[in-house]
Amino acid sequence: DEPLRDLADAKGKVIGTAVTGSKLTGTYGEIAGREFNALTPGNAMKWGSVEPTRGTFNWAEADQIVDFAEAGGQQVRGHTLVWHSQNPSWLTNGTWTAAQLRRLMTDHISTEVGRYKGRLATWDVVNEPFNEDGTYRQTLWYNGLGADYIAEALTAARAADPSAKLYINDYNVEGVNAKSTALYNLVKSLKERGVPIDGVGLQAHLSLGQVPSTLQQNIQRFADLGVDVAITELDIRMNLPSDSAELAQQATEYKQVVSACVAVTRCVGVTVWGFTDSDSWIPDTFPGQGAATPYDENFAPKPAYFAIAEALGGT
Ligand code: G3I
């Protein structure tokens, strides 16, 4: 019954969780602090959260999470700078020239990364740039600036905080497939061009029974490119109500995912996307599904919790 973070520390790995700042008190705060050596703000650092009105910033929740993490000796993963979703309406509804859009993007990066300079371990600089078939997603950024918005964003982030590890993060890139191969080719070309890129984030929003058989092989091929890999948003959802057989299978699958990361030196660790079913995005987005995290709604550890501990070397 060692906390997960002690097991992970002993292996030199990250075990993180996404958190909601307003909940970091009481039992939620105790578990977040005791069990995890890293935190990711689930929403607090997104553009729409920090600059809802142009030029008017709200850092309260982001600051609260960073302060909590520092007080507890936890790393912070900044999430996320350049994305197609959760942007402020002033940005998405505006009409911008390419030069204006580039300036908005790089100013946003300088402002946010600069605010936390030296305090964050990692930034998800670009989030979800690809379609499932490996083509670039048509976003505000891609449509306005072309594919090189990715290199420009990474370069701006490096300038704003040279000590933060810079990542591209996406979903459905856990196994070897068209989308992960597009990400692989992008990272390879960025490295060849000397663009600052330190890692890839595999979100890992999985459904029960769907852990890709090529997960470890895929992690390894990115590592072999000379970048770190992180599992950044792990959850494993199922149809509700869940039964004990499904929760046992979920535990097996959590263990598979964490073990695949532990097995690859350059896989820095695993972050779960909310540690309790009471703070998970799944029921809102997939009606009828849930039970996706390692703790139930009443903060009782589920079989998945003990499976993570085992994968981290616990007994
Ligand atoms: O803050 C408002 C609140 O004032 C309002 O009462 C409430 C009513 O629905 O909505 C609240 O905002 C919600 C916000 O989460 C905070 O709870 C938004 O509607 C909701 O859309 C938003 O969902 C977030 C989602 O990203 C948006 O795409 C989830 O919490 C967050 O977990 C999820 O995280 C993403 C990662 O950033 C990227 N990868 C996928 C992952 C899951 O979608």
Boltz pocket constraint, residues with backbone or C-beta under 6 A from the ligand:
constraints:
  - pocket:
      binder: B
      contacts: [[A, 42], [A, 43], [A, 85], [A, 86], [A, 127], [A, 203], [A, 233], [A, 281]]
      max_distance: 6.0
